[in-house]
Amino acid sequence: MKRIFKIGSQAKSLGTRQPATSHSSRQMASNKNQHFVPRCHLRPFTKDEDDAAICVFNIDRQKVIVNAPVKNQCSRDYFYGKNKLLDLAIQSVEGAYGQVIRELLKPRYVLTESAKTVLRRFWLLQYMRTEAASRRTLSRWRLNLIE
């Protein structure tokens, strides 16, 4: 049985500017290819143990793509910008989420309170990192500038 992961419109950069911060936060992010859906979330949908390929349904084109590389899915170059501290914070949440997902997939796993907290944090991160959330934030920011 093949698993298909649906992917809609491609994310677009909204051209936001990073605020001036300390030297350490201005260091380049460690990853140029930044995923807005982390690879650990896509991994259960991969076709084999290598976690290298996934079947994708492109909604815009109404097309199934077999063996699409996972490393290129749901990502853009510097999607979050080049701030190293932001990159590390996102990696921290994703790492904890990935660990919980691996445990959840084990037979007879019992969900703990700490795992629930990790899942809630990941849910919040996913909600905040969408293109729609970026638009809402920019819209509110522009309204504040006008007022």
Residue pairs with C-beta under 8 A, 6 or more apart in sequence:
2 47
2 55
3 44
3 45
3 47
3 54
3 55
4 45
4 55
4 56
4 57
4 64
5 42
5 45
5 54
5 55
5 56
5 57
5 73
6 56
6 57
6 59
7 56
7 57
7 58
7 59
7 73
7 74
8 59
8 60
9 59
9 60
9 131
10 60
10 76
11 36
11 76
11 79
11 131
12 131
13 76
13 79
14 131
14 134
14 135
14 138
16 81
16 134
16 138
18 81
18 82
18 83
21 83
21 85
24 84
24 85
25 83
25 84
25 85
25 86
26 83
26 84
27 84
28 82
28 84
29 78
29 80
29 81
29 82
29 83
29 84
29 86
29 87
30 84
30 87
30 88
31 87
32 77
32 78
33 71
33 72
33 75
33 76
33 77
34 75
34 76
34 77
34 78
34 79
34 80
34 87
34 90
35 73
35 74
35 75
35 79
36 74
36 75
36 76
36 79
36 129
36 130
37 73
37 74
37 75
37 126
38 94
38 97
38 98
39 51
39 70
39 71
40 94
40 97
40 98
40 101
41 97
41 101
42 54
42 70
42 73
42 74
43 51
43 70
43 98
43 101
44 101
44 105
45 54
45 55
46 52
46 53
46 54
46 70
47 53
47 54
47 55
47 67
51 70
52 69
52 70
52 71
53 67
53 68
53 69
53 70
54 67
54 68
54 70
54 73
55 64
55 65
55 66
55 67
55 68
56 64
56 65
56 68
56 73
57 63
57 64
57 65
58 64
58 65
80 86
80 87
80 90
80 129
90 125
90 129
93 121
93 122
93 125
94 122
94 125
96 118
96 121
96 122
97 118
97 119
97 121
97 122
99 118
100 115
100 118
100 119
103 109
103 115
104 111
104 115
127 133
